[in-house]
Structure formats: structure tokens, C-alpha cells
Amino acid sequence: MGLWTLLEGFLLLANALAILNEDRFLSPRGLGLSDFSAGQTKSFKGQVLGLIYATQYLRLPLILLNSIFIIVKLVSG
């Protein structure tokens, strides 16, 4: 497993987190922003929720990274 494969895996994970819908998926499981209080930011659940919302906020850079990865895969084979 090379560095490129590891980066590709992280990009796929970020894509998976970015497409999670709060109303349909996160809120029924207790991960909605309304269920989250300021005192829970240090817990594991709070850290995961922060990661999910950070990836959803940074969708434009994810689109650019996906485009770069697609172009490199097309060129390199």
C-alpha cells in the first residue's frame, strides 16, 4: 500500500462523511447539531460530530480534490 492509496482512502472517507444528511441520518441517531451541547466537545462523540460537520462545510475543496484525483487516475492509468 503506497502513499497514493492511503490519500485516496482518506479522500473517500471524507466524501462519505460529507454526504451524510442531518435530517435523515444524523438526527435519528442522536448526532444532530441540536442534540449536541457545548460541554460534549471533548468526548469521542463530539469529536466525530465535529469532523462530520467540518467535512460538510468544506465541500468545495473536496470537489477540487476529487477532480485532481480523477485527472491523475485518467493520466496514469
N, CA, C, O and CB atoms as a CASP TS submission, in Angstrom:
PFRMAT TS
TARGET T0000
AUTHOR 0000-0000-0000
METHOD Language model
MODEL 1
PARENT N/A
ATOM      1  N   MET     1       0.853  -1.175   0.000  1.00  0.00           N
ATOM      2  CA  MET     1       0.000   0.000   0.000  1.00  0.00           C
ATOM      3  C   MET     1       0.895   1.233   0.000  1.00  0.00           C
ATOM      4  O   MET     1       1.743   1.398   0.877  1.00  0.00           O
ATOM      5  CB  MET     1      -0.968   0.001   1.225  1.00  0.00           C
ATOM      6  N   GLY     2       0.703   2.064  -0.958  1.00  0.00           N
ATOM      7  CA  GLY     2       1.515   3.259  -1.089  1.00  0.00           C
ATOM      8  C   GLY     2       0.846   4.478  -0.504  1.00  0.00           C
ATOM      9  O   GLY     2      -0.278   4.419  -0.006  1.00  0.00           O
ATOM     10  N   LEU     3       1.551   5.574  -0.573  1.00  0.00           N
ATOM     11  CA  LEU     3       1.043   6.844  -0.057  1.00  0.00           C
ATOM     12  C   LEU     3      -0.175   7.303  -0.857  1.00  0.00           C
ATOM     13  O   LEU     3      -1.127   7.845  -0.295  1.00  0.00           O
ATOM     14  CB  LEU     3       2.143   7.920  -0.095  1.00  0.00           C
ATOM     15  N   TRP     4      -0.136   7.082  -2.182  1.00  0.00           N
ATOM     16  CA  TRP     4      -1.252   7.488  -3.030  1.00  0.00           C
ATOM     17  C   TRP     4      -2.536   6.751  -2.640  1.00  0.00           C
ATOM     18  O   TRP     4      -3.611   7.350  -2.596  1.00  0.00           O
ATOM     19  CB  TRP     4      -0.919   7.231  -4.505  1.00  0.00           C
ATOM     20  N   THR     5      -2.421   5.467  -2.363  1.00  0.00           N
ATOM     21  CA  THR     5      -3.581   4.668  -1.970  1.00  0.00           C
ATOM     22  C   THR     5      -4.128   5.132  -0.628  1.00  0.00           C
ATOM     23  O   THR     5      -5.342   5.168  -0.431  1.00  0.00           O
ATOM     24  CB  THR     5      -3.214   3.182  -1.904  1.00  0.00           C
ATOM     25  N   LEU     6      -3.244   5.485   0.290  1.00  0.00           N
ATOM     26  CA  LEU     6      -3.669   5.986   1.594  1.00  0.00           C
ATOM     27  C   LEU     6      -4.400   7.321   1.453  1.00  0.00           C
ATOM     28  O   LEU     6      -5.436   7.531   2.085  1.00  0.00           O
ATOM     29  CB  LEU     6      -2.460   6.138   2.529  1.00  0.00           C
ATOM     30  N   LEU     7      -3.867   8.222   0.629  1.00  0.00           N
ATOM     31  CA  LEU     7      -4.538   9.502   0.395  1.00  0.00           C
ATOM     32  C   LEU     7      -5.895   9.311  -0.280  1.00  0.00           C
ATOM     33  O   LEU     7      -6.862  10.007   0.029  1.00  0.00           O
ATOM     34  CB  LEU     7      -3.654  10.411  -0.459  1.00  0.00           C
ATOM     35  N   GLU     8      -5.947   8.365  -1.197  1.00  0.00           N
ATOM     36  CA  GLU     8      -7.209   8.070  -1.871  1.00  0.00           C
ATOM     37  C   GLU     8      -8.247   7.528  -0.881  1.00  0.00           C
ATOM     38  O   GLU     8      -9.430   7.855  -0.979  1.00  0.00           O
ATOM     39  CB  GLU     8      -6.982   7.059  -3.008  1.00  0.00           C
ATOM     40  N   GLY     9      -7.812   6.720   0.049  1.00  0.00           N
ATOM     41  CA  GLY     9      -8.719   6.203   1.078  1.00  0.00           C
ATOM     42  C   GLY     9      -9.248   7.299   1.977  1.00  0.00           C
ATOM     43  O   GLY     9     -10.433   7.310   2.313  1.00  0.00           O
ATOM     44  N   PHE    10      -8.371   8.239   2.378  1.00  0.00           N
ATOM     45  CA  PHE    10      -8.816   9.366   3.194  1.00  0.00           C
ATOM     46  C   PHE    10      -9.796  10.257   2.433  1.00  0.00           C
ATOM     47  O   PHE    10     -10.743  10.781   3.019  1.00  0.00           O
ATOM     48  CB  PHE    10      -7.616  10.187   3.658  1.00  0.00           C
ATOM     49  N   LEU    11      -9.570  10.429   1.136  1.00  0.00           N
ATOM     50  CA  LEU    11     -10.489  11.223   0.325  1.00  0.00           C
ATOM     51  C   LEU    11     -11.857  10.543   0.236  1.00  0.00           C
ATOM     52  O   LEU    11     -12.891  11.206   0.306  1.00  0.00           O
ATOM     53  CB  LEU    11      -9.909  11.443  -1.084  1.00  0.00           C
ATOM     54  N   LEU    12     -11.856   9.231   0.082  1.00  0.00           N
ATOM     55  CA  LEU    12     -13.134   8.504   0.037  1.00  0.00           C
ATOM     56  C   LEU    12     -13.870   8.590   1.375  1.00  0.00           C
ATOM     57  O   LEU    12     -15.095   8.707   1.400  1.00  0.00           O
ATOM     58  CB  LEU    12     -12.897   7.028  -0.337  1.00  0.00           C
ATOM     59  N   LEU    13     -13.135   8.533   2.481  1.00  0.00           N
ATOM     60  CA  LEU    13     -13.748   8.685   3.798  1.00  0.00           C
ATOM     61  C   LEU    13     -14.329  10.086   3.974  1.00  0.00           C
ATOM     62  O   LEU    13     -15.426  10.241   4.510  1.00  0.00           O
ATOM     63  CB  LEU    13     -12.724   8.398   4.901  1.00  0.00           C
ATOM     64  N   ALA    14     -13.597  11.102   3.525  1.00  0.00           N
ATOM     65  CA  ALA    14     -14.104  12.479   3.616  1.00  0.00           C
ATOM     66  C   ALA    14     -15.353  12.645   2.761  1.00  0.00           C
ATOM     67  O   ALA    14     -16.287  13.339   3.163  1.00  0.00           O
ATOM     68  CB  ALA    14     -13.021  13.489   3.177  1.00  0.00           C
ATOM     69  N   ASN    15     -15.382  12.021   1.593  1.00  0.00           N
ATOM     70  CA  ASN    15     -16.582  12.067   0.743  1.00  0.00           C
ATOM     71  C   ASN    15     -17.764  11.411   1.434  1.00  0.00           C
ATOM     72  O   ASN    15     -18.886  11.914   1.375  1.00  0.00           O
ATOM     73  CB  ASN    15     -16.318  11.379  -0.603  1.00  0.00           C
ATOM     74  N   ALA    16     -17.511  10.289   2.087  1.00  0.00           N
ATOM     75  CA  ALA    16     -18.594   9.590   2.781  1.00  0.00           C
ATOM     76  C   ALA    16     -19.160  10.427   3.915  1.00  0.00           C
ATOM     77  O   ALA    16     -20.371  10.433   4.133  1.00  0.00           O
ATOM     78  CB  ALA    16     -18.103   8.253   3.321  1.00  0.00           C
ATOM     79  N   LEU    17     -18.306  11.132   4.638  1.00  0.00           N
ATOM     80  CA  LEU    17     -18.781  11.974   5.734  1.00  0.00           C
ATOM     81  C   LEU    17     -19.489  13.223   5.221  1.00  0.00           C
ATOM     82  O   LEU    17     -20.411  13.724   5.865  1.00  0.00           O
ATOM     83  CB  LEU    17     -17.618  12.370   6.632  1.00  0.00           C
ATOM     84  N   ALA    18     -19.063  13.726   4.072  1.00  0.00           N
ATOM     85  CA  ALA    18     -19.631  14.968   3.548  1.00  0.00           C
ATOM     86  C   ALA    18     -21.056  14.798   3.046  1.00  0.00           C
ATOM     87  O   ALA    18     -21.814  15.767   3.015  1.00  0.00           O
ATOM     88  CB  ALA    18     -18.769  15.497   2.435  1.00  0.00           C
ATOM     89  N   ILE    19     -21.434  13.589   2.654  1.00  0.00           N
ATOM     90  CA  ILE    19     -22.769  13.412   2.076  1.00  0.00           C
ATOM     91  C   ILE    19     -23.818  12.984   3.097  1.00  0.00           C
ATOM     92  O   ILE    19     -24.979  12.788   2.738  1.00  0.00           O
ATOM     93  CB  ILE    19     -22.711  12.395   0.970  1.00  0.00           C
ATOM     94  N   LEU    20     -23.431  12.836   4.363  1.00  0.00           N
ATOM     95  CA  LEU    20     -24.410  12.441   5.374  1.00  0.00           C
ATOM     96  C   LEU    20     -25.420  13.563   5.595  1.00  0.00           C
ATOM     97  O   LEU    20     -25.041  14.713   5.814  1.00  0.00           O
ATOM     98  CB  LEU    20     -23.707  12.080   6.701  1.00  0.00           C
ATOM     99  N   ASN    21     -26.681  13.231   5.538  1.00  0.00           N
ATOM    100  CA  ASN    21     -27.760  14.187   5.709  1.00  0.00           C
ATOM    101  C   ASN    21     -28.136  14.263   7.188  1.00  0.00           C
ATOM    102  O   ASN    21     -28.351  13.234   7.829  1.00  0.00           O
ATOM    103  CB  ASN    21     -28.986  13.797   4.844  1.00  0.00           C
ATOM    104  N   GLU    22     -28.213  15.464   7.720  1.00  0.00           N
ATOM    105  CA  GLU    22     -28.511  15.625   9.147  1.00  0.00           C
ATOM    106  C   GLU    22     -29.928  15.172   9.481  1.00  0.00           C
ATOM    107  O   GLU    22     -30.135  14.478  10.476  1.00  0.00           O
ATOM    108  CB  GLU    22     -28.322  17.081   9.567  1.00  0.00           C
ATOM    109  N   ASP    23     -30.899  15.554   8.665  1.00  0.00           N
ATOM    110  CA  ASP    23     -32.295  15.232   8.970  1.00  0.00           C
ATOM    111  C   ASP    23     -32.590  13.741   8.843  1.00  0.00           C
ATOM    112  O   ASP    23     -33.333  13.185   9.652  1.00  0.00           O
ATOM    113  CB  ASP    23     -33.217  16.012   8.054  1.00  0.00           C
ATOM    114  N   ARG    24     -32.018  13.096   7.844  1.00  0.00           N
ATOM    115  CA  ARG    24     -32.358  11.699   7.578  1.00  0.00           C
ATOM    116  C   ARG    24     -31.468  10.701   8.304  1.00  0.00           C
ATOM    117  O   ARG    24     -31.921   9.605   8.636  1.00  0.00           O
ATOM    118  CB  ARG    24     -32.287  11.440   6.113  1.00  0.00           C
ATOM    119  N   PHE    25     -30.213  11.054   8.557  1.00  0.00           N
ATOM    120  CA  PHE    25     -29.288  10.073   9.111  1.00  0.00           C
ATOM    121  C   PHE    25     -28.756  10.445  10.488  1.00  0.00           C
ATOM    122  O   PHE    25     -28.744   9.608  11.390  1.00  0.00           O
ATOM    123  CB  PHE    25     -28.144   9.885   8.176  1.00  0.00           C
ATOM    124  N   LEU    26     -28.320  11.674  10.661  1.00  0.00           N
ATOM    125  CA  LEU    26     -27.635  12.047  11.898  1.00  0.00           C
ATOM    126  C   LEU    26     -28.586  12.263  13.071  1.00  0.00           C
ATOM    127  O   LEU    26     -28.332  11.757  14.164  1.00  0.00           O
ATOM    128  CB  LEU    26     -26.831  13.295  11.674  1.00  0.00           C
ATOM    129  N   SER    27     -29.664  12.998  12.871  1.00  0.00           N
ATOM    130  CA  SER    27     -30.584  13.298  13.975  1.00  0.00           C
ATOM    131  C   SER    27     -31.241  12.062  14.581  1.00  0.00           C
ATOM    132  O   SER    27     -31.324  11.978  15.807  1.00  0.00           O
ATOM    133  CB  SER    27     -31.653  14.234  13.498  1.00  0.00           C
ATOM    134  N   PRO    28     -31.712  11.095  13.789  1.00  0.00           N
ATOM    135  CA  PRO    28     -32.309   9.897  14.415  1.00  0.00           C
ATOM    136  C   PRO    28     -31.310   9.094  15.256  1.00  0.00           C
ATOM    137  O   PRO    28     -31.718   8.322  16.123  1.00  0.00           O
ATOM    138  CB  PRO    28     -32.894   8.993  13.338  1.00  0.00           C
ATOM    139  N   ARG    29     -30.038   9.264  15.015  1.00  0.00           N
ATOM    140  CA  ARG    29     -29.025   8.533  15.771  1.00  0.00           C
ATOM    141  C   ARG    29     -28.421   9.372  16.901  1.00  0.00           C
ATOM    142  O   ARG    29     -27.449   8.953  17.531  1.00  0.00           O
ATOM    143  CB  ARG    29     -27.927   8.064  14.838  1.00  0.00           C
ATOM    144  N   GLY    30     -28.983  10.539  17.155  1.00  0.00           N
ATOM    145  CA  GLY    30     -28.507  11.392  18.239  1.00  0.00           C
ATOM    146  C   GLY    30     -27.253  12.163  17.900  1.00  0.00           C
ATOM    147  O   GLY    30     -26.533  12.593  18.801  1.00  0.00           O
ATOM    148  N   LEU    31     -26.973  12.349  16.617  1.00  0.00           N
ATOM    149  CA  LEU    31     -25.770  13.072  16.206  1.00  0.00           C
ATOM    150  C   LEU    31     -26.094  14.405  15.550  1.00  0.00           C
ATOM    151  O   LEU    31     -25.237  14.984  14.882  1.00  0.00           O
ATOM    152  CB  LEU    31     -24.955  12.224  15.255  1.00  0.00           C
ATOM    153  N   GLY    32     -27.297  14.897  15.724  1.00  0.00           N
ATOM    154  CA  GLY    32     -27.674  16.167  15.126  1.00  0.00           C
ATOM    155  C   GLY    32     -27.051  17.333  15.871  1.00  0.00           C
ATOM    156  O   GLY    32     -26.635  17.201  17.022  1.00  0.00           O
ATOM    157  N   LEU    33     -26.992  18.462  15.212  1.00  0.00           N
ATOM    158  CA  LEU    33     -26.401  19.647  15.823  1.00  0.00           C
ATOM    159  C   LEU    33     -27.244  20.139  16.991  1.00  0.00           C
ATOM    160  O   LEU    33     -26.707  20.717  17.935  1.00  0.00           O
ATOM    161  CB  LEU    33     -26.240  20.755  14.786  1.00  0.00           C
ATOM    162  N   SER    34     -28.554  19.923  16.944  1.00  0.00           N
ATOM    163  CA  SER    34     -29.423  20.339  18.046  1.00  0.00           C
ATOM    164  C   SER    34     -29.243  19.448  19.273  1.00  0.00           C
ATOM    165  O   SER    34     -29.480  19.895  20.395  1.00  0.00           O
ATOM    166  CB  SER    34     -30.885  20.321  17.601  1.00  0.00           C
ATOM    167  N   ASP    35     -28.828  18.195  19.079  1.00  0.00           N
ATOM    168  CA  ASP    35     -28.605  17.277  20.202  1.00  0.00           C
ATOM    169  C   ASP    35     -27.257  17.495  20.864  1.00  0.00           C
ATOM    170  O   ASP    35     -26.982  16.928  21.921  1.00  0.00           O
ATOM    171  CB  ASP    35     -28.712  15.842  19.733  1.00  0.00           C
ATOM    172  N   PHE    36     -26.434  18.293  20.261  1.00  0.00           N
ATOM    173  CA  PHE    36     -25.058  18.477  20.705  1.00  0.00           C
ATOM    174  C   PHE    36     -24.958  19.714  21.589  1.00  0.00           C
ATOM    175  O   PHE    36     -25.366  20.803  21.185  1.00  0.00           O
ATOM    176  CB  PHE    36     -24.105  18.596  19.497  1.00  0.00           C
ATOM    177  N   SER    37     -24.418  19.549  22.790  1.00  0.00           N
ATOM    178  CA  SER    37     -24.243  20.693  23.684  1.00  0.00           C
ATOM    179  C   SER    37     -22.765  21.066  23.750  1.00  0.00           C
ATOM    180  O   SER    37     -21.906  20.268  23.374  1.00  0.00           O
ATOM    181  CB  SER    37     -24.793  20.378  25.103  1.00  0.00           C
ATOM    182  N   ALA    38     -22.470  22.254  24.217  1.00  0.00           N
ATOM    183  CA  ALA    38     -21.095  22.760  24.234  1.00  0.00           C
ATOM    184  C   ALA    38     -20.196  21.969  25.173  1.00  0.00           C
ATOM    185  O   ALA    38     -18.982  21.952  24.974  1.00  0.00           O
ATOM    186  CB  ALA    38     -21.084  24.220  24.636  1.00  0.00           C
ATOM    187  N   GLY    39     -20.737  21.324  26.171  1.00  0.00           N
ATOM    188  CA  GLY    39     -19.927  20.572  27.117  1.00  0.00           C
ATOM    189  C   GLY    39     -19.443  19.234  26.587  1.00  0.00           C
ATOM    190  O   GLY    39     -18.574  18.612  27.198  1.00  0.00           O
ATOM    191  N   GLN    40     -19.978  18.780  25.473  1.00  0.00           N
ATOM    192  CA  GLN    40     -19.628  17.476  24.929  1.00  0.00           C
ATOM    193  C   GLN    40     -18.539  17.541  23.860  1.00  0.00           C
ATOM    194  O   GLN    40     -18.306  16.542  23.178  1.00  0.00           O
ATOM    195  CB  GLN    40     -20.850  16.827  24.357  1.00  0.00           C
ATOM    196  N   THR    41     -17.873  18.664  23.691  1.00  0.00           N
ATOM    197  CA  THR    41     -16.905  18.798  22.609  1.00  0.00           C
ATOM    198  C   THR    41     -15.669  17.943  22.820  1.00  0.00           C
ATOM    199  O   THR    41     -14.985  17.625  21.848  1.00  0.00           O
ATOM    200  CB  THR    41     -16.500  20.235  22.459  1.00  0.00           C
ATOM    201  N   LYS    42     -15.357  17.560  24.044  1.00  0.00           N
ATOM    202  CA  LYS    42     -14.151  16.778  24.305  1.00  0.00           C
ATOM    203  C   LYS    42     -14.394  15.270  24.223  1.00  0.00           C
ATOM    204  O   LYS    42     -13.441  14.491  24.209  1.00  0.00           O
ATOM    205  CB  LYS    42     -13.602  17.128  25.666  1.00  0.00           C
ATOM    206  N   SER    43     -15.637  14.863  24.171  1.00  0.00           N
ATOM    207  CA  SER    43     -15.935  13.435  24.101  1.00  0.00           C
ATOM    208  C   SER    43     -15.679  12.922  22.687  1.00  0.00           C
ATOM    209  O   SER    43     -15.547  13.699  21.741  1.00  0.00           O
ATOM    210  CB  SER    43     -17.399  13.157  24.522  1.00  0.00           C
ATOM    211  N   PHE    44     -15.610  11.597  22.563  1.00  0.00           N
ATOM    212  CA  PHE    44     -15.390  10.991  21.244  1.00  0.00           C
ATOM    213  C   PHE    44     -16.546  11.304  20.302  1.00  0.00           C
ATOM    214  O   PHE    44     -16.337  11.585  19.122  1.00  0.00           O
ATOM    215  CB  PHE    44     -15.213   9.468  21.372  1.00  0.00           C
ATOM    216  N   LYS    45     -17.764  11.254  20.828  1.00  0.00           N
ATOM    217  CA  LYS    45     -18.946  11.559  20.030  1.00  0.00           C
ATOM    218  C   LYS    45     -18.900  13.008  19.537  1.00  0.00           C
ATOM    219  O   LYS    45     -19.267  13.289  18.396  1.00  0.00           O
ATOM    220  CB  LYS    45     -20.229  11.310  20.848  1.00  0.00           C
ATOM    221  N   GLY    46     -18.455  13.913  20.386  1.00  0.00           N
ATOM    222  CA  GLY    46     -18.330  15.308  19.996  1.00  0.00           C
ATOM    223  C   GLY    46     -17.263  15.524  18.940  1.00  0.00           C
ATOM    224  O   GLY    46     -17.433  16.343  18.037  1.00  0.00           O
ATOM    225  N   GLN    47     -16.161  14.790  19.051  1.00  0.00           N
ATOM    226  CA  GLN    47     -15.087  14.901  18.067  1.00  0.00           C
ATOM    227  C   GLN    47     -15.540  14.367  16.702  1.00  0.00           C
ATOM    228  O   GLN    47     -15.230  14.961  15.669  1.00  0.00           O
ATOM    229  CB  GLN    47     -13.839  14.139  18.550  1.00  0.00           C
ATOM    230  N   VAL    48     -16.267  13.252  16.700  1.00  0.00           N
ATOM    231  CA  VAL    48     -16.765  12.685  15.445  1.00  0.00           C
ATOM    232  C   VAL    48     -17.775  13.629  14.812  1.00  0.00           C
ATOM    233  O   VAL    48     -17.761  13.832  13.598  1.00  0.00           O
ATOM    234  CB  VAL    48     -17.402  11.297  15.682  1.00  0.00           C
ATOM    235  N   LEU    49     -18.648  14.206  15.623  1.00  0.00           N
ATOM    236  CA  LEU    49     -19.633  15.149  15.106  1.00  0.00           C
ATOM    237  C   LEU    49     -18.954  16.389  14.525  1.00  0.00           C
ATOM    238  O   LEU    49     -19.380  16.904  13.492  1.00  0.00           O
ATOM    239  CB  LEU    49     -20.614  15.553  16.210  1.00  0.00           C
ATOM    240  N   GLY    50     -17.911  16.864  15.180  1.00  0.00           N
ATOM    241  CA  GLY    50     -17.156  17.993  14.647  1.00  0.00           C
ATOM    242  C   GLY    50     -16.490  17.663  13.322  1.00  0.00           C
ATOM    243  O   GLY    50     -16.444  18.507  12.427  1.00  0.00           O
ATOM    244  N   LEU    51     -15.975  16.450  13.186  1.00  0.00           N
ATOM    245  CA  LEU    51     -15.366  16.016  11.928  1.00  0.00           C
ATOM    246  C   LEU    51     -16.399  15.937  10.814  1.00  0.00           C
ATOM    247  O   LEU    51     -16.127  16.334   9.681  1.00  0.00           O
ATOM    248  CB  LEU    51     -14.685  14.659  12.106  1.00  0.00           C
ATOM    249  N   ILE    52     -17.577  15.428  11.131  1.00  0.00           N
ATOM    250  CA  ILE    52     -18.635  15.326  10.128  1.00  0.00           C
ATOM    251  C   ILE    52     -19.038  16.707   9.635  1.00  0.00           C
ATOM    252  O   ILE    52     -19.162  16.919   8.428  1.00  0.00           O
ATOM    253  CB  ILE    52     -19.855  14.590  10.700  1.00  0.00           C
ATOM    254  N   TYR    53     -19.244  17.645  10.545  1.00  0.00           N
ATOM    255  CA  TYR    53     -19.657  18.988  10.136  1.00  0.00           C
ATOM    256  C   TYR    53     -18.534  19.756   9.460  1.00  0.00           C
ATOM    257  O   TYR    53     -18.807  20.624   8.631  1.00  0.00           O
ATOM    258  CB  TYR    53     -20.154  19.766  11.332  1.00  0.00           C
ATOM    259  N   ALA    54     -17.285  19.467   9.785  1.00  0.00           N
ATOM    260  CA  ALA    54     -16.168  20.112   9.099  1.00  0.00           C
ATOM    261  C   ALA    54     -16.079  19.644   7.649  1.00  0.00           C
ATOM    262  O   ALA    54     -15.827  20.447   6.751  1.00  0.00           O
ATOM    263  CB  ALA    54     -14.849  19.824   9.832  1.00  0.00           C
ATOM    264  N   THR    55     -16.284  18.350   7.418  1.00  0.00           N
ATOM    265  CA  THR    55     -16.240  17.860   6.042  1.00  0.00           C
ATOM    266  C   THR    55     -17.429  18.363   5.233  1.00  0.00           C
ATOM    267  O   THR    55     -17.304  18.588   4.029  1.00  0.00           O
ATOM    268  CB  THR    55     -16.207  16.336   6.024  1.00  0.00           C
ATOM    269  N   GLN    56     -18.572  18.540   5.872  1.00  0.00           N
ATOM    270  CA  GLN    56     -19.719  19.083   5.157  1.00  0.00           C
ATOM    271  C   GLN    56     -19.515  20.556   4.828  1.00  0.00           C
ATOM    272  O   GLN    56     -20.015  21.038   3.811  1.00  0.00           O
ATOM    273  CB  GLN    56     -20.990  18.899   5.977  1.00  0.00           C
ATOM    274  N   TYR    57     -18.802  21.261   5.661  1.00  0.00           N
ATOM    275  CA  TYR    57     -18.538  22.681   5.436  1.00  0.00           C
ATOM    276  C   TYR    57     -17.529  22.872   4.302  1.00  0.00           C
ATOM    277  O   TYR    57     -17.604  23.858   3.568  1.00  0.00           O
ATOM    278  CB  TYR    57     -18.020  23.342   6.726  1.00  0.00           C
ATOM    279  N   LEU    58     -16.596  21.945   4.157  1.00  0.00           N
ATOM    280  CA  LEU    58     -15.529  22.073   3.162  1.00  0.00           C
ATOM    281  C   LEU    58     -15.821  21.248   1.909  1.00  0.00           C
ATOM    282  O   LEU    58     -14.952  20.516   1.435  1.00  0.00           O
ATOM    283  CB  LEU    58     -14.192  21.644   3.766  1.00  0.00           C
ATOM    284  N   ARG    59     -17.007  21.359   1.384  1.00  0.00           N
ATOM    285  CA  ARG    59     -17.371  20.575   0.198  1.00  0.00           C
ATOM    286  C   ARG    59     -16.669  21.064  -1.057  1.00  0.00           C
ATOM    287  O   ARG    59     -16.314  20.246  -1.906  1.00  0.00           O
ATOM    288  CB  ARG    59     -18.868  20.616  -0.014  1.00  0.00           C
ATOM    289  N   LEU    60     -16.455  22.364  -1.207  1.00  0.00           N
ATOM    290  CA  LEU    60     -15.799  22.877  -2.406  1.00  0.00           C
ATOM    291  C   LEU    60     -14.361  22.359  -2.534  1.00  0.00           C
ATOM    292  O   LEU    60     -13.981  21.925  -3.621  1.00  0.00           O
ATOM    293  CB  LEU    60     -15.803  24.405  -2.391  1.00  0.00           C
ATOM    294  N   PRO    61     -13.543  22.385  -1.469  1.00  0.00           N
ATOM    295  CA  PRO    61     -12.212  21.768  -1.598  1.00  0.00           C
ATOM    296  C   PRO    61     -12.278  20.268  -1.885  1.00  0.00           C
ATOM    297  O   PRO    61     -11.404  19.734  -2.569  1.00  0.00           O
ATOM    298  CB  PRO    61     -11.409  22.002  -0.329  1.00  0.00           C
ATOM    299  N   LEU    62     -13.298  19.585  -1.375  1.00  0.00           N
ATOM    300  CA  LEU    62     -13.456  18.160  -1.680  1.00  0.00           C
ATOM    301  C   LEU    62     -13.755  17.941  -3.162  1.00  0.00           C
ATOM    302  O   LEU    62     -13.266  16.983  -3.761  1.00  0.00           O
ATOM    303  CB  LEU    62     -14.578  17.553  -0.824  1.00  0.00           C
ATOM    304  N   ILE    63     -14.539  18.809  -3.740  1.00  0.00           N
ATOM    305  CA  ILE    63     -14.827  18.702  -5.174  1.00  0.00           C
ATOM    306  C   ILE    63     -13.548  18.889  -5.974  1.00  0.00           C
ATOM    307  O   ILE    63     -13.299  18.160  -6.933  1.00  0.00           O
ATOM    308  CB  ILE    63     -15.889  19.742  -5.606  1.00  0.00           C
ATOM    309  N   LEU    64     -12.739  19.863  -5.582  1.00  0.00           N
ATOM    310  CA  LEU    64     -11.468  20.105  -6.281  1.00  0.00           C
ATOM    311  C   LEU    64     -10.512  18.928  -6.116  1.00  0.00           C
ATOM    312  O   LEU    64      -9.867  18.522  -7.082  1.00  0.00           O
ATOM    313  CB  LEU    64     -10.807  21.390  -5.762  1.00  0.00           C
ATOM    314  N   LEU    65     -10.412  18.377  -4.912  1.00  0.00           N
ATOM    315  CA  LEU    65      -9.548  17.222  -4.696  1.00  0.00           C
ATOM    316  C   LEU    65     -10.022  16.005  -5.479  1.00  0.00           C
ATOM    317  O   LEU    65      -9.204  15.265  -6.027  1.00  0.00           O
ATOM    318  CB  LEU    65      -9.481  16.890  -3.218  1.00  0.00           C
ATOM    319  N   ASN    66     -11.324  15.792  -5.539  1.00  0.00           N
ATOM    320  CA  ASN    66     -11.858  14.695  -6.335  1.00  0.00           C
ATOM    321  C   ASN    66     -11.512  14.871  -7.808  1.00  0.00           C
ATOM    322  O   ASN    66     -11.154  13.906  -8.485  1.00  0.00           O
ATOM    323  CB  ASN    66     -13.373  14.596  -6.158  1.00  0.00           C
ATOM    324  N   SER    67     -11.616  16.094  -8.301  1.00  0.00           N
ATOM    325  CA  SER    67     -11.269  16.365  -9.698  1.00  0.00           C
ATOM    326  C   SER    67      -9.796  16.079  -9.965  1.00  0.00           C
ATOM    327  O   SER    67      -9.453  15.500 -10.996  1.00  0.00           O
ATOM    328  CB  SER    67     -11.594  17.818 -10.056  1.00  0.00           C
ATOM    329  N   ILE    68      -8.927  16.481  -9.048  1.00  0.00           N
ATOM    330  CA  ILE    68      -7.493  16.225  -9.201  1.00  0.00           C
ATOM    331  C   ILE    68      -7.212  14.729  -9.205  1.00  0.00           C
ATOM    332  O   ILE    68      -6.446  14.241 -10.036  1.00  0.00           O
ATOM    333  CB  ILE    68      -6.697  16.910  -8.077  1.00  0.00           C
ATOM    334  N   PHE    69      -7.823  14.006  -8.288  1.00  0.00           N
ATOM    335  CA  PHE    69      -7.613  12.562  -8.224  1.00  0.00           C
ATOM    336  C   PHE    69      -8.119  11.870  -9.490  1.00  0.00           C
ATOM    337  O   PHE    69      -7.487  10.929  -9.969  1.00  0.00           O
ATOM    338  CB  PHE    69      -8.311  11.979  -6.992  1.00  0.00           C
ATOM    339  N   ILE    70      -9.240  12.319 -10.034  1.00  0.00           N
ATOM    340  CA  ILE    70      -9.777  11.726 -11.257  1.00  0.00           C
ATOM    341  C   ILE    70      -8.846  11.983 -12.428  1.00  0.00           C
ATOM    342  O   ILE    70      -8.583  11.083 -13.225  1.00  0.00           O
ATOM    343  CB  ILE    70     -11.173  12.279 -11.559  1.00  0.00           C
ATOM    344  N   ILE    71      -8.348  13.203 -12.534  1.00  0.00           N
ATOM    345  CA  ILE    71      -7.443  13.542 -13.639  1.00  0.00           C
ATOM    346  C   ILE    71      -6.146  12.739 -13.543  1.00  0.00           C
ATOM    347  O   ILE    71      -5.661  12.227 -14.552  1.00  0.00           O
ATOM    348  CB  ILE    71      -7.131  15.055 -13.638  1.00  0.00           C
ATOM    349  N   VAL    72      -5.593  12.626 -12.362  1.00  0.00           N
ATOM    350  CA  VAL    72      -4.357  11.845 -12.182  1.00  0.00           C
ATOM    351  C   VAL    72      -4.596  10.386 -12.507  1.00  0.00           C
ATOM    352  O   VAL    72      -3.750   9.753 -13.139  1.00  0.00           O
ATOM    353  CB  VAL    72      -3.828  11.981 -10.743  1.00  0.00           C
ATOM    354  N   LYS    73      -5.729   9.832 -12.092  1.00  0.00           N
ATOM    355  CA  LYS    73      -6.039   8.432 -12.403  1.00  0.00           C
ATOM    356  C   LYS    73      -6.221   8.218 -13.902  1.00  0.00           C
ATOM    357  O   LYS    73      -5.812   7.186 -14.434  1.00  0.00           O
ATOM    358  CB  LYS    73      -7.301   7.990 -11.660  1.00  0.00           C
ATOM    359  N   LEU    74      -6.828   9.180 -14.584  1.00  0.00           N
ATOM    360  CA  LEU    74      -7.007   9.063 -16.025  1.00  0.00           C
ATOM    361  C   LEU    74      -5.676   9.137 -16.764  1.00  0.00           C
ATOM    362  O   LEU    74      -5.467   8.424 -17.746  1.00  0.00           O
ATOM    363  CB  LEU    74      -7.941  10.151 -16.526  1.00  0.00           C
ATOM    364  N   VAL    75      -4.779   9.996 -16.296  1.00  0.00           N
ATOM    365  CA  VAL    75      -3.473  10.161 -16.954  1.00  0.00           C
ATOM    366  C   VAL    75      -2.562   8.981 -16.666  1.00  0.00           C
ATOM    367  O   VAL    75      -1.899   8.472 -17.569  1.00  0.00           O
ATOM    368  CB  VAL    75      -2.800  11.461 -16.498  1.00  0.00           C
ATOM    369  N   SER    76      -2.525   8.544 -15.413  1.00  0.00           N
ATOM    370  CA  SER    76      -1.567   7.492 -15.029  1.00  0.00           C
ATOM    371  C   SER    76      -2.077   6.080 -15.310  1.00  0.00           C
ATOM    372  O   SER    76      -1.294   5.137 -15.422  1.00  0.00           O
ATOM    373  CB  SER    76      -1.236   7.615 -13.558  1.00  0.00           C
ATOM    374  N   GLY    77      -3.364   5.951 -15.420  1.00  0.00           N
ATOM    375  CA  GLY    77      -3.900   4.629 -15.753  1.00  0.00           C
ATOM    376  C   GLY    77      -4.352   3.859 -14.628  1.00  0.00           C
ATOM    377  O   GLY    77      -4.821   2.733 -14.798  1.00  0.00           O
TER
END
